[in-house]
């Protein structure tokens, strides 16, 4: 890969996740403390991204695969998204906030798959090259926490500024996208049926039993994941931890460290045990949150945060590489869109709604029984782990592409 291309892709990943991290981590606290939202409303707000992820990736993946270059679609979506992010700061109640956020999410959600598609298309061996590019996304997320707490010193009542910060970054990435390496549609000129427009080309991957199990596990593991994204910032704030947003970036430091080790672990453990260890880490993390506190048990809170590297990298990044290894070039964007739909879409949608109800269920007289709240996602993580270990058998140790453009059979 040429140096200039590596710089471009690294900048793309940095900004892609800087935008998301700017508002996503603190949104639960913003809704609770500034707009007066309850647990169900917070869960509903986080479900907006999940709903958008279910609706949009197949359609946009189809556009990127057949009609327009992926980097141009990426640019248009980020520029439109920037205006919507700014408008969110003008909304004064949780109900209206949800609908504007949903519209923005419909623009942002497809860009996750498109950014991956642009990056993968430039690589000869994603299992070796992707991690060093994707780590810049992690650094971008880290940068948001330090900007909020250390540089701008944004207080709870000023959290609307985080959406403006994201809007500026979105404009920058939108403009940058038009000079990214060209990623033309591989299936241009072929007829598209209605089923293909819905992304059905990628359904061929379900002929592989292990991929089907992986897809189901991806949906289920994102149910507990949504508890982390929806309520960790609020939980740590209420527990009395200082500089919560920047402290949460220790999770991204951990993510950056482990993502660089993915080629090492991938070769030795294979995809099955990489993913399994990621699930184990989720269960341990939630138990640490459940039994930790801001006094003698504060080490548990920090340990739970730092576990993010194994939780995220071993499951999600490994899963993206595994999906890419299964899909041929013609359905590359659709395959990435489908797995994004499974994780950030279906699983997160179920989880965000469930997390809101669980939080309200364990709330009495404005006091939340956080230990009981965290035991719910811990239990779900263990159940998914057992399902995956028993039924998933494809323990690939490499992620080589086929040159035919067809999906790779098991």
N, C-alpha and C positions, 0 to 999 in steps of 0.2 A: 504494500500500500504506500503510495507517495506521501511525503511529509505534509504537503499542502492539503491533501484530502484528509489526513489524520487530524490536522488542526481544525478543519471545517467541521468534521463529524464530532470532534470533541466539544467545540463551541456549541453545536446544535444540542448535544446531550446536556451540557451544563445549563443552557437556558431553558430547555424543555422541563427540567426538574426544578430549576430555580423558580419558574412561574408557578408550578404546582405547590411546591413547598412554602411559598410566600404566604398563601392564604389558607391552605388546607389544614395545617397543624393547629393553628390557633382559632379556626372557625368555630369549633365547639364552645370555646371560652367566650368568643365574641358574641355568639348567639345567646349564651346563658347569661353573661354579665352585662352586655350592652343592650341587646334587643329583648331580654327577658324571656327567652324561649325555654320550654320544658324539654324533658328527655326525648319525647316522641318527635318534637319539632326539630331537635338537633339531629336525631337519627334520620328524619325525612330529608333534611338538608344534605347530609352525607350520601343519602340514597340517590340524589340528583345525578351525581357523577356515575353511579352504578347504572342507573336507568339509561343514561346517555351512552354508556359503554355497550349496553345490550343492543341499542337501536342502531348506532351509527357505524361501527367498524366494518360490518359486512358491506354496507353500501359504499362507504368511502374506499374500502379495500378493492371493491370491484372497479371503481373509478380509476384508482391508481394502477390496477392491473390491466385495464383495457383502454382507457380514454386519455388520461392526463398523467404527466409525470408526477411522481409522488411528492417531490420537493416543492412543486408549485401548489399542490393542494395543501400541503403543510403550511406554506406561507400565507395563503388566503385565510385559512382557518385561524391562524394566530393573530392576524391583523384585525379581523372581525371580533375575535375574542377580547382583544385589548379594550375596545370600546365598551363591551359588556362588563368587564371587570371594573372599569371606572364607574359605570352606572350603578353597580352594586353598592357603592359607598353612599349613594343618594337615597337608598331604600331604608325606611325607618321601622319596619315591622317584619317579623319572622315569616309571615304568610307571603307577602309580596317578594321578600328576599328569595324564597324558595323558587318561585317561577322564573325570576331573572337568572338565578344560579343554574337552573335546569337548562335554560337557553344557552348560557355560556358553556355548560358541560357538554352540550351537543356539539359545540365547536372544538372543545379541547380534547375530549375522549378519543376521537379518531387519530389525533396526532401522536399518541403513544405508539400505536401500531405502525403509523407512517414513518416515524423517526427510526424505528427498528428496521423497517423495510429498506430505507435509504442506506442505513449503516451496513446491513447484511449484504446488500447488493455489491458493495465495494470490497468485500472480503473473500479471500480464497479459502480460509479455514476459520469459520466463526468461533469454534471451540477454543482457538488460541488467540484470535484477534479481538473478539467482541468485548471481553472483559476490560481491556485497557482503554477502550473507548467509552464503554458504559460507566466506568468509574467516575468520569467527569460529571455524569448526571448526579451521582451521589455527592460529589463535591458541591454541585450547584444547590442541592437541598441543604447541605451543611451551611452554605453561605447565607441562606435565608434566615436561619436561626440566629446567627451572629449579627446579621444586619438588624434584625428586630430588637435583640437584647443589648448588644454591645456598641453598635454604630449609631443607630437611630434612637435607641433607648425608648422604644415604643411601650407605653403603659397599657393596661387593660382597656381603659376608656379611649385609647387612640388606635385600637386595632383596625379601624377602617383604613388606616394608612397601608396596611399589608396588601390590600386589594389594589391600591394605586401603584405600589411597588411592583406587583405582578403585571399590571397593565403596561408599565414602561418596558419591562423585560419582554412582554409578548409582542410589542411593536418591533423591538430589536430583532427577535427571532423571526418574525414575519418577514422582515426585509432581508435578513441573512439567508433565509430559505431559498430565495430566488438565485443565489449564487452557489448553492450547494451542488455537489456532483449530480449530473443528470441521471435520473432514475426513471427511464421511459417505461411505458406499459409493455410487459412481455407478451401479453395476449392480444395486442392491438390488431384489429382487422378481422377477428373471429366473431362469429355470431354469438349473441348473448341471449339465452332464454330467461324467462322470468325467474326461474329457480336459480340461475347463475347470478342474476342481479342481487338476489338475497344472499349470495355467498356460498351457494350449495356446492360449488366445485371443491371446496375444502372438506366437504363431508366424506370424501373418499378416505380420509384419514381414519374414520371410525371403523373401517374394515380391519384395522389393526387393534386387537383386543387390549394390548398394553396401553396404546394411545387413548383408547376409550376410558380405561381405568384412570389414567393420568388426568384426562379432562374432568371426570367426575370428582376426583380428589382435589383438583384445582378449584372447582366450584365450592366444595365443602370446606376447604381450609380457609377460604376467604370469608367465611362466616365469622370465625373468631378474629381474623385480621381486622375486620371492621370495628370491633370493640376497641382495638388499640388506636386506630386512627380517630375514632369518634370521641373517645373520652380520656385518653392518657393525659393530654395537656390540662384538661379540667381537673382530673383526679390529682395530678401532682401539684397543681396550684392549690387545691383545697387541702392537700396533705401538709402544706406549708413549705414546700421546696422553693428556693429562690432561683431566679433566672431559669425558669422552667424551659422556655423555648430554646435557649442556647444549650442547656443541659441535654435536651432531647437530641441534639445533633451528635452527641457521643454515639448514638445509634448509627448515624450515617458515617462517622469515622470508622466504626466497626465494619460497616457495610463496605466501605472503600478498601479496608484491609483484606477482608475475606474475598471480595470480588477479584482481586489480583491473584488470589490463590486458587481460583476456580479451575484453571487448566491443570494444576497440580493434583487437586482432589478429584477432578473429573476423570483423569487418566487412571487413578488408583482405586477409586471407589465405584465409578460408574454412575449412571444417571439414577438408578434405583435408590442406592444408599445415600447419594447426595440429597435427594428429595426427602428421604426418610429422616435423615438427621435434621433437616430444616423443620420438619413437623415436630420432632422431639423438642427442639429449641422453643417452638411456640408454646408448648405445654409448660415447659419450665419457666418461661418468661411470665406467663399469667399467674403462676403460683407465687413467683417472687413478688409481683405486684400485690397479690392478695395478702401476703404475710409481712410485707415491708411497711415502713413508716418513715417519717421525716426526722426521727430521733435516732435511737439505737439501731433501728432497722433500715436506715437510709442506704446502707450498702446494697440491700436487696433491690431498692428502687433503681440505683445506678446499674446494678447487674442486669436487671430486666431491660433497661434501655440499651445497654451494650450488646445484649443478645440479638439485637436487630440484625447484625451482620450475618449471622448464621441463619436466622429466620428468613430474611429476605433473599439473600444470595443463593443459598442452597436450594430453595424451592423455586423462586420466581425467575432468577437469571438462568439457572440450570434448565428450567422448564422452557424458557424462550429458545435456548440453544437446542434442546431436544426437539421442540416443534419445528425449528428450522431444518433440522436433520431429516425430518419425516416428510417435509413438503418439497416438491419440485419448484423450479423457478416460476412456472406459470401461475401457481397458487400461493406464492410466497406471502404477498400482502394479505390475502384472505386468511391464510393459516395463522399468521400473527394476529390478525383481527379477531379470529375465532377464539384463540387462547386468551386474548385480552378481554373478550366478552365473557369468557368463563370465569376469569379471576376478578377483574375490576368491575365486571358487569353483574352476572347472575349471583355469584357468591357474595359480593359486597352489598348488592341490593337486599338480599335476604338478611345479611348480617347487620346492616345499618338499621333496618326496621326492628329486628330482634333486640339489638343492643339498646335502643331507645326504650323499648318496653321493659327489658330487664332492669335497666337503671331506674326507671320510675317504679317498678315493682318493689325494688329494695330501697326505696326512698320513703322515709317517714319523718314528718315534721321538719322537712327541709334538710334532713340528715341522710346521707347515702351510706348504706352498708356495702362499702367498696369490696370487702373481702368476698362476699357472696356474689357480687357482680363479676369479679374476675374468675371465680371458680367455674362459671358457665363456659366461657371460651376455652379454658384449660381442659375441661371434660370433652368438648367437641374436638379439640386438637388430638387428643388421645384416641378417640373413636376413629377419626379419619386416618391416623397413622396405622392402626390395626388393619383397616380395610385395604390400604395401599400396599402394605408389606405382604399381605396374603395373596393378593390378586395381580399385582404388577410384576411381570417377569422379564421385561426388556431392559437388561442392565448394560446399555451401550457405554463404551469407554471412549468413543470418539464421535464427531459430528460432521462427517464428510458429506458433501453434496453429491448427487448424481448429475451427470451432464446431460441427461435426456430431457430434463424439464419436468419429469413425472414425479409423483409422490413416491417416496422410498418405502417398499414393503418391509415388514418385519422379518 
